[in-house]
């Protein structure tokens, strides 16, 4: 039996200094440098637009499905959990103004609703559930702001940025949080805990707002510094210390939220040229770890940790996205073709939910040819999460076992949090 063991090692880095000039270079890590673009679009597309436009024009299946969902939403259909930035992306790739018009209208409604709530002395939706939704809401705003900059009315630009700045400020300064001058202190849950799924939402809002508006508000360039400080001072040390071998101590349920950080790694590289994915070995190790977490029938994952909303641990779009992101980050890794094989043969060979179609489009990874799962070792030990996986082979009838003997720090943290919070009402 061949066994894979998570590599143990430390990765040194040079901390980044405060950004002094938005057009200047900042000393980077892993041999890369950081450059923040002055011109819109600033986020991701300068290095990826040609690739995505080619996929769309050539009729790549994932591109056609994605555009179809966007077209339905723009036409007024109800697409569950749709993100307006999807429409902004198609607007950038096609040049058709109707897409940005729809995206701007949707985000502006979010901003207007927040303004109304604040004027009424209330906190806006973005503050709900300890700011869990800030990554989605402010992330959408930032991407639409950047990708549709030329179509956004001038009298609304300031309103968007004022609202977004306040939301991100409140996240990291929970004791001084306020809306409309009214104190709105909150718990500060997970603002310094890179092992928590809330943290990834906070980081998404911070990074995307900083990239979109770094020279347009007094605070915005500071969000780039905040993001980098969090990466270097919290996330990398924690992942290197606690998550040797990949995966998450939150298990395979909440732990799949790490896909959000993996996507941020890619968006950061696409926007700045710097690969923060390489700062910790956890990123690369998580690809192999996840393959071993998947049971032989390729329709479920190891049911470790809290499995919210689905106790069966069924393979879902989020798991597909998790692996897609890692393949995109490490297309030349020897494990990547095996990961592609898993995605091609699992119970979710393409995204089932329209709101996830963007992942199949962005991360089709057509440059990585699928091989077969056979050829990988049949056992894997991830010491950071205390998990051992073993199987008799890579066929769907194989015997598979999972042994756990490690720390329960994340289980304990989440349990205490749930006991501390008041119950939700219907």
N, C-alpha and C positions, 0 to 999 in steps of 0.2 A: 504494500500500500504506500503510494507516494503521498507525502504530507507537505502542505504549505504552512509556513508559520509566519505570522506578521513580523516584519523586520523591525528590529529595535535600533534606534539611532537618534541622534540629535541633529537638527539643522540650524546652523547659525544664520543670522541675518543682520543687516545694518538698518537700524530704525530710520524711517523717513523723517525728514525735517518738515517744518511748516511750509506750506506752499507759498512761495513769495511772489510768483508771477504765473498767471494762468497759462501763459504761452511758453513758460520756461520748462527746462528739464529738472526733474528731481531724482536724486540718486536712488536707483531701484534695487531690487533684490533678485537673486538668481541671474545676474548679468543683464537684466532688463532695465529700461528707464521708463519714466512716466511722463507722458505729454498730454496735457489737457487742451482740447481743441477750442479755439475761439469761435468757430463758426458752427451753426446748426446744420445738420444733425451732429451732435457731439457724442451720442451714446451708440456704440456698437456698429453702426452702419458704415462708418468710414472704412472699416476693414472687412465688412461682411455683406454689404449691399449688392455687389456684383454677383456673388455666389447665390444669394437668395433670389435676385431678379432672374438669373439664369434658370434656376429651378422652377420658377413661376412661368416663365415664357416657354420653357420646354415641356410643360405639362407634367412635371413630376407628380406622381399620385398624391403624396403628402401635401404638396403645394396646392393642388386642385381642391383637395378636401378642405384645407384651411381657408382658401379664398372663398369657397362655397359657403362656409359657415359665416365668414365676415359679410358676404353679400346678403345673406339672409338677415343678419342683424341690421345692416345698413338699410335694408328694405322695410324694417319695422317689425320683423318677427322676434319673438321672445326666445333668445338663445340663453339658456340657463348659465348664470355665473360668467357671462361674457365680459372680457376685459377690453375697454375701449382702445388700449394701445395696439390690439390686434388690427383694428381698422386703420390706425395711424401708420402701422407698418405697411399695409397694403397701399395706402396712399403714397408713401415714400417710394415703393417699388413700381407703382403704375403711373404716378403723376396725376391720377384722377382726383380732383378736389372734393368729390362727394365723400370720400372716406375720412379725410381730416375734418370735414364739416360735421359729420356724425360723431366722430370721436370727441371733438371740442364741445359739442352740445352736451354730450353725456357727462364729461368731466366738469363742465361749467355748472351743470345742475348739482353736482356734488358740492362744489364751492358755494353756490347760492344757498343750498340747503344748510350748509354749515354756518354761513353768515346769518341766516334767519334764526338758527338755534342759538347762536352766541348773543345776538341782539335781544333774544328773549330771556337771557340769563342762564341758559343751559349749556351743557357741553355737547359738541357735535358728535356725530356717529363715529368718527375716527378715534375718539377717546374710549369707545366702548370696549369691554372685556380687557382692561389693562392695555389698551392700544394694540391688541393683537392684529387688527386689520390695517394698521398703518402702512405696512409694506405693500399691500394690495392697493389701497386707496391713494396714497401719496406716490407710490411707484407708478400707477396708472397716470396720475397727473404729470409726473416728471417726464415720462416717455412721450405722452401726447404733447406736452409743452415743447419738448425738444424736436420731435419729428414733424410737428405741425406748426412750428414757430412762425412761419410766414403767413399762416392763415388765422392765427389767434389775434382777435381784436386788441388793440393797444390798451383800451380802457379796462380790459379784464386781466391783462398780464400781471399787474401789481396785485390784484385781488387773489389770483391763484398763488403767487409766491408768498404773499403775506400769510395766507392760510396754511400753506405747506410748511413754511419756516416755523410757524408757531407749533404745529403738530410735532415736528421733529425735535424742536427745542424742548417741548414738554416731555418727550420720551426720555431724554438723557438728563433732564433737570427736574425730576419728578416733584421735588419739594418746593420748587419755585414755579411750577406749572400754572398757567393761567389762560383764560379765554376772555377776550374783550376787557382785560383789566381785572377780571374777577378771579381770585385764587381757585385753582382746580387741582390741588395736590392729589396724587394717586400713590399706589403702593410701590412703584418702581420695580415691580416684579421682573426678574430676569435681565435687567439692563447690564449686568456684569457677568452673565452666565452663558457662555458660548455653547453649552451643551443643551440649551433649552430652545424649543421651536419658536418661542416668542422672540428670542434674540435675533433669529434670522429675518423675521419681519421687520424688526427695528433697523437692521443693517441694510435691508433692501431700500427702505424709505430714505435712509441717510445717504447711501451711495448714489442712488439715482437722482435725488434732488441736487446733491452736490455737483454731479456731472452735468446735469441739465442747466443749472443756473449759477455756476461757480463765480461768475463775475457780475452778477446782476442784482444781488442783494448783499448787504453787509455780512450776513451770516453764512451764505451759501458756500463760500470757499472753505469755511471752517468745518462744514460737514464732510468735506473730503479728508481733512486732517483727522476728524473724529473717526471716520471709517477706518483709515489706515492705523490710527492708534489702537483701535479695538482689535484689528487683525493682529498686529504685532504684539500688543501688550496682553491680550486676553485669549483670542482664539487659537493662535499658533501654540503658545505655551500649554494651554489646556489640552488641545488635541494631541500634542507630542507626548504629554505626560500620561493622560488618561485613556487615549484611544489608539494605542499601538495595535496595528493589525487591522484598523478600519472599523467601520460600524459606529453604533451609538449605544450608550448605556441606557437610553430611553427605550431601547428595544426596536423592533421592526415596525411598530405602529407609529408612534410619535417620531421615531428616529428617521423615518423616510422624509421628514421635513428638511433633512440635510440637503436634499436635492435643491432647495432654494438657495443655499449657500454655494453649491456647485455651479448653479446658473449665474450667480453673482460673480464667481471667479471668471467665468467665460465672458460675461458682459464687461467686466473690468478690463480684461485683456483686449477685448474688441474695441474698447473706448480709449485705452491709455497705452497699450502695447506691453503692459507688464503682466507677467504670469504669477499671480499670487497663489495659484493652485499648487505651485511647487514649494511653497514655504513650509508645508508640513507633509510628511509621508502618509498621513492619514488619507489624503485625497486619493492617491493612486491605490492604496491598499484596500479602500472601500469597494473597488470594482470586483476584486477577487472575493472579498468577504461576502459581498451580496450574492454572487453566483452560488456560493456554498450555502447561503441562507435559504435559497430557493429549493423546494422539495423536488424529487425526481419527476413528478408528473408535471412540473413547470406551471402549476396553476395556483400554488399557495407558497407562502413564505413561513419561515420558522416563527411560531406565534409567541415571541418573547416580548415582555413588557405589556403595557396597557394597549389593547387593541380597540380603540374607540370606534364606535359606530359599526364595526364589523368584527365580530368575535371569531369568524372563520379564518381570518388571516389570508383571504383570497388575494391573488395577484391582481393589482389594479393599475390604472393609468399612472398613479404617482410612482409606483415601483418601476414602471417602464421608463418614466421620465428620469428617475434617479440614475438608472444605468445609462440611458442615452447621454446625459450630461457628462458622465465620467468617460464614456467613449470619446466624446467630442474633445474633452480636455486632454486625453492621452490616446490619440488615434494610432500612434506607433507602438504602443505597449503590446507585448506578446499576448496579453490576456484579452485585448480589445476584440479580435476576431471571434473568440469564444463567447464574449459578451453579446456580440451581434447575433451569434447563433442562438443564444438563449432568447433574445428578443424576437427572433424570427419564428421560434418554435413554441413559445409560451402561449398561455391562454389569452394574452392580450397582444396579438401581433401588430395591432395598430390601436391608436387611442380610441376609446369608446365614447368619451364625453367631448362634446364640441368645444367646451372651454379649454380642453387640453390639446386640441388639434395643432396649436402653435408649436408645441414641443416636437411633434413629428416633423413639422416643416423646418424648424430651426436646426434640429438635431437628427436629420435623416442619416447623417454620417455615411453618405454613399461612397466615401473614399476608403471605408473599412469593409472589406469583404468578409462575410460570415464563413466560418469554418465549421467546426463541430465542438460540442462540449467534451467529447471523448478526447483524451490526451492531457487533460488537466489532472492534477493530483486528486485523489479521492478523499482526502481529509484536509481540514484547515483549522488552525487554532489562532484565534484573535485574543491575545492576552489582555488587552485593554478592557474588553467587554466580558472577558471570562467565558468565552464561548468556544466549544469544540464541535465541529461538524464532520461527519464521516458518512460515506456511502459505499455500497458494494460495487458500484459502477455508475456510468452516466446515462444508462438507458432508463426509460420511464417506469420500468418494473423493479428498479433497484431498491435495496433496503437502505434507509437513511436514518441516522440518529443525530441527536443534538444534546450535548451535555453542557451544563452551566455550572461553573464554580468560580464566581468572581464577585466583585463589589456590587452592592445594590444602592449606590448613592443616588442614582436618578430616580429609581422607584421610590425611595424614601422622600426625596425632594418633592416629587409630584404628589405623593400621598398627603404630605403635610400641607401642601398648597390647597388641595381639594378640601381638606378638613377645615382649613382656615377660611375659605370663601363661603359666602352664603349660597344656598341652593338656588338654581335658576327656576323660574316659573314659566309655565307655558304661555 
